[in-house]
Amino acid sequence: MKAKDLVNLGEAELRQKATELKQEIFNLKFQLRAGQLLNSAAIRNTKRDLARVLTVMRAKGYNID
């Protein structure tokens, strides 16, 4: 996911994307603890994607919960 692509999204889409990424991080951590996660770098990459979304939201002046 590129920040350039996120800039074109609206507030509702960015909030939805942030929620999806938070849920994905939760699921990946759960899989890691259960010993089912094969690619541990997926957690790091998903966290970075979430940070990109939140950065774009802050830059646009949206309220972040």
C-alpha positions as CSV (number, residue, x, y, z in Angstrom):
1,M,0.0,0.0,0.0
2,K,1.4,3.4,-1.0
3,A,0.7,6.7,0.7
4,K,0.1,8.2,-2.7
5,D,-2.8,5.9,-3.2
6,L,-4.2,6.7,0.2
7,V,-4.3,10.5,-0.4
8,N,-7.1,10.0,-2.9
9,L,-9.4,8.2,-0.5
10,G,-12.1,10.0,1.5
11,E,-12.5,10.1,5.3
12,A,-14.9,7.2,5.5
13,E,-12.7,5.0,3.3
14,L,-9.6,5.8,5.4
15,R,-11.4,5.0,8.6
16,Q,-12.6,1.7,7.2
17,K,-9.1,0.9,6.0
18,A,-7.7,1.7,9.5
19,T,-10.3,-0.5,11.1
20,E,-9.5,-3.4,8.7
21,L,-5.8,-3.1,9.4
22,K,-6.2,-3.1,13.2
23,Q,-8.3,-6.2,12.9
24,E,-5.7,-7.8,10.6
25,I,-2.9,-7.0,13.2
26,F,-5.1,-8.6,15.9
27,N,-5.5,-11.8,13.8
28,L,-1.9,-12.0,12.9
29,K,-0.8,-11.7,16.5
30,F,-3.3,-14.4,17.5
31,Q,-1.9,-16.7,14.8
32,L,1.6,-15.9,16.0
33,R,0.8,-17.0,19.6
34,A,-1.0,-20.1,18.3
35,G,2.1,-21.0,16.2
36,Q,0.2,-20.8,12.9
37,L,1.9,-17.7,11.5
38,L,4.4,-18.6,8.8
39,N,5.4,-15.0,7.9
40,S,6.2,-13.0,11.0
41,A,7.1,-10.0,8.8
42,A,3.4,-9.7,7.9
43,I,2.8,-8.1,11.3
44,R,5.4,-5.4,10.8
45,N,4.2,-4.7,7.3
46,T,0.6,-4.4,8.4
47,K,1.6,-2.0,11.2
48,R,3.4,0.1,8.7
49,D,0.4,0.2,6.5
50,L,-1.7,1.3,9.4
51,A,0.8,4.1,10.2
52,R,0.6,5.3,6.6
53,V,-3.2,5.4,6.8
54,L,-3.1,7.3,10.1
55,T,-0.5,9.7,8.8
56,V,-2.7,10.6,5.8
57,M,-5.6,11.1,8.1
58,R,-3.6,13.5,10.3
59,A,-2.3,15.3,7.2
60,K,-5.9,15.9,6.0
61,G,-7.0,17.1,9.4
62,Y,-9.4,14.2,10.2
63,N,-10.0,13.4,13.9
64,I,-8.4,10.1,14.8
65,D,-10.0,7.9,17.5
